[in-house]
Amino acid sequence: MVSVLSFLAEPGRESVLARAYTDAVEQIDDRDETRTRVLDAAYEQFSRMGIQRSTMEDVARRAGVSRITVYRRFATKDALVEHVVRREFRRYFDQFLIDIQQAETVADRVVLGFVSSLRAIRRNPLIGGLIATEPDLVVPSMISDGGRTLATVREFVAGQLRREQRAGNVPDDLDIDHVAELMVRISASFLAIPSHLIDLDDDAQLAALARRFLVPMLTPPPQAPPDLA
């Protein structure tokens, strides 16, 4: 069985998320037209039929190429799934980097990051579809990998917050790692567990939630006065 997110943060190798982010920042382009054609076909096939029910033969047929051609680009189905998911995260980061430049304040960027991440995953026909239709495949891979997937996303969020800190937009004494951890866990819980209180498809409602509860995390609580007793 292919575990959709199990390779996002494997020990000893750079995660798919990190590689997708690097691809976006460095604007790495794939000029192999056949490879792109196979990835397009795989994305459509997996979105329509799910990963578990799809075969390499199905992808080859949809791409209009031979099965051998698919295997020459991707040695295994796991490798193909990995590259399809990596490309989807690359597309998210591409848009995120564009959107974030339009946000005027660090608070706006936190709200944007929260809303856009939930929107990008939930509305993605492949990843969002898998969460909706194959939760037994996706959710365990998010919570049973020793926390590596969440740690990878936390590192990305912490990196963004440290840039804000260096720019003087958040206090120097802000506990970056713990704030990033809480932000990521809140987002992950909304993805993994349906809410009967928050409409996760309502961007305005998500933005209001982020501004009320996530943005205040950027301001450390006042330190208690020293005990003079």
Order of alpha helices (4+ residues) and beta strands (2+ residues): alpha-alpha-alpha-alpha-alpha-alpha-alpha-alpha-alpha-alpha-alpha
